[in-house]
Amino acid sequence: MVLRVFWALVAVGLLIPAKFIFPGASAKAGVQETKLAKHKSTSKAAKEITALVAKSEKSWNKGDLDAFLGDYLRSKEVTYVSNGTVKRGYDAIREHYLSRYGNNKASMGQLFLTELEITDLSESHVLCIGKFTVVHHSHVPIYGRFSLIFVRTKAGWKIIYDHSSQ
């Protein structure tokens, strides 16, 4: 029930501090600046997510869609919301990216992920919001905002929820 309320608040753009949603998960005080991120958390998880986002950006810019998508949970539960549509499951998300951006450097263009804010929601979930820009070689740049929820798995942090809007 608590997660449903959280998702509803995220969907309408309202966020409640994690300490009110997940008891014992209050974010550590302080703000840490890095090349990519402005953390609301200085936790180890926030640093790991920053590195993961930087790796995703590099994979995209090399034209390696499969490496980029390797950060998503390979599950039917993973969800992607964008432009009024909802894609559920890894395969549906992969097909969406493949049909929209292709699978090579020329068709994918360059991705820039900036203005990251990372918040610990619990020991196993982290919220990352930020700004994206995709610059295609022959298209108008695409700008927008994203929110990602990462879940800690045995294989490391994976995206379980991605909401991107232009």
Wavefront OBJ file of the C-alpha trace (Angstrom):
o trace
v 0.000 0.000 0.000
v 2.771 2.454 0.920
v 4.502 1.834 -2.411
v 1.269 2.497 -4.317
v 0.950 5.865 -2.612
v 4.593 6.634 -3.406
v 4.159 5.732 -7.091
v 1.044 7.894 -7.298
v 2.914 10.852 -5.819
v 5.833 10.326 -8.185
v 3.426 10.141 -11.127
v 1.949 13.560 -10.339
v 5.316 15.108 -9.558
v 5.071 15.200 -5.783
v 7.667 13.534 -3.640
v 7.539 12.829 0.056
v 10.858 12.484 1.874
v 11.876 8.848 2.079
v 12.018 8.910 5.882
v 8.212 9.277 5.920
v 7.652 6.414 3.481
v 10.293 3.909 4.561
v 10.963 4.062 8.317
v 14.674 3.970 9.059
v 15.605 5.038 5.541
v 16.151 8.735 6.149
v 18.750 10.235 3.832
v 22.085 11.207 5.298
v 22.576 14.932 5.738
v 24.713 16.976 3.381
v 25.119 17.520 -0.322
v 28.050 16.191 -2.315
v 29.037 17.607 -5.711
v 30.482 15.383 -8.428
v 30.940 15.775 -12.172
v 27.496 14.323 -12.873
v 25.488 14.464 -9.710
v 24.161 16.558 -6.927
v 23.340 14.006 -4.264
v 20.643 14.337 -1.693
v 22.487 11.377 -0.225
v 26.160 10.755 0.369
v 25.599 7.026 0.730
v 27.620 4.325 -0.957
v 24.498 3.479 -2.996
v 24.274 7.036 -4.350
v 27.896 6.877 -5.481
v 27.269 3.499 -7.128
v 24.199 4.854 -8.948
v 26.200 7.858 -10.185
v 28.823 5.499 -11.624
v 26.123 3.326 -13.178
v 24.453 6.322 -14.851
v 27.825 7.462 -16.222
v 28.400 3.948 -17.607
v 24.946 3.969 -19.228
v 25.695 7.281 -20.902
v 29.000 5.920 -22.272
v 27.326 2.740 -23.545
v 24.708 4.788 -25.389
v 27.319 7.083 -26.899
v 29.248 4.053 -28.205
v 26.052 2.894 -29.927
v 25.773 -0.177 -27.691
v 22.062 -0.466 -26.945
v 22.410 -3.855 -25.260
v 25.026 -2.529 -22.813
v 22.789 0.490 -22.118
v 19.816 -1.794 -21.454
v 21.986 -4.022 -19.257
v 21.203 -1.615 -16.426
v 17.501 -2.549 -16.584
v 16.126 -5.456 -14.572
v 15.566 -8.407 -16.909
v 12.073 -9.028 -15.699
v 8.453 -8.735 -16.730
v 8.077 -6.360 -13.768
v 10.367 -3.608 -15.101
v 8.326 -0.611 -16.256
v 9.036 2.249 -18.663
v 6.659 5.217 -18.936
v 7.095 7.861 -21.631
v 4.979 10.031 -23.925
v 1.709 8.673 -22.561
v 2.601 5.021 -22.999
v 3.570 2.304 -20.541
v 5.910 -0.520 -21.516
v 6.131 -3.483 -19.170
v 8.852 -6.080 -19.282
v 12.453 -5.981 -20.455
v 11.657 -7.261 -23.955
v 9.018 -4.568 -24.565
v 11.407 -1.860 -23.379
v 14.192 -3.193 -25.608
v 11.851 -3.252 -28.613
v 10.796 0.336 -27.902
v 14.379 1.606 -27.788
v 15.369 -0.462 -30.838
v 12.483 0.826 -32.964
v 12.982 4.447 -31.873
v 16.782 4.709 -31.765
v 18.247 1.703 -33.552
v 21.330 -0.126 -32.331
v 24.344 1.785 -33.609
v 26.210 4.988 -32.923
v 24.846 6.843 -35.951
v 21.171 6.154 -35.201
v 21.421 6.542 -31.423
v 23.319 9.837 -31.464
v 24.766 11.260 -28.257
v 23.153 11.066 -24.818
v 23.853 13.549 -22.033
v 22.561 12.849 -18.514
v 22.846 15.842 -16.189
v 21.430 17.449 -13.055
v 21.229 14.147 -11.198
v 19.639 14.068 -7.766
v 19.908 10.763 -5.943
v 17.845 9.849 -2.906
v 17.949 6.654 -0.868
v 14.427 5.280 -0.481
v 15.483 2.196 1.478
v 18.479 -0.108 1.708
v 17.395 -1.790 -1.516
v 15.801 1.072 -3.508
v 17.234 4.363 -4.789
v 15.538 7.178 -6.706
v 17.537 9.049 -9.350
v 16.055 12.041 -11.149
v 17.771 14.132 -13.780
v 17.759 15.707 -17.200
v 18.454 13.944 -20.494
v 19.408 15.258 -23.906
v 19.678 13.081 -27.006
v 21.391 14.723 -29.973
v 20.872 12.909 -33.256
v 23.119 13.655 -36.180
v 20.204 14.567 -38.432
v 17.390 15.296 -35.987
v 16.317 18.006 -33.585
v 17.704 17.318 -30.086
v 15.344 15.635 -27.629
v 15.279 17.136 -24.126
v 13.489 15.951 -21.051
v 13.476 14.784 -17.477
v 13.665 11.282 -16.079
v 13.119 9.482 -12.832
v 14.605 6.061 -12.289
v 14.042 3.715 -9.405
v 16.890 1.287 -8.900
v 16.578 -1.953 -6.971
v 19.538 -3.769 -5.432
v 19.845 -7.308 -6.841
v 22.449 -10.050 -6.549
v 23.829 -8.740 -9.866
v 24.030 -5.166 -8.539
v 21.759 -2.145 -8.979
v 19.149 -2.456 -11.731
v 16.460 -0.091 -13.015
v 13.004 -1.361 -12.133
v 11.086 1.794 -13.056
v 11.881 4.484 -15.653
v 9.683 7.511 -16.267
v 10.964 9.848 -18.974
v 9.135 12.905 -20.252
v 9.915 15.460 -22.930
l 1 2 3 4 5 6 7 8 9 10 11 12 13 14 15 16 17 18 19 20 21 22 23 24 25 26 27 28 29 30 31 32 33 34 35 36 37 38 39 40 41 42 43 44 45 46 47 48 49 50 51 52 53 54 55 56 57 58 59 60 61 62 63 64 65 66 67 68 69 70 71 72 73 74 75 76 77 78 79 80 81 82 83 84 85 86 87 88 89 90 91 92 93 94 95 96 97 98 99 100 101 102 103 104 105 106 107 108 109 110 111 112 113 114 115 116 117 118 119 120 121 122 123 124 125 126 127 128 129 130 131 132 133 134 135 136 137 138 139 140 141 142 143 144 145 146 147 148 149 150 151 152 153 154 155 156 157 158 159 160 161 162 163 164 165 166
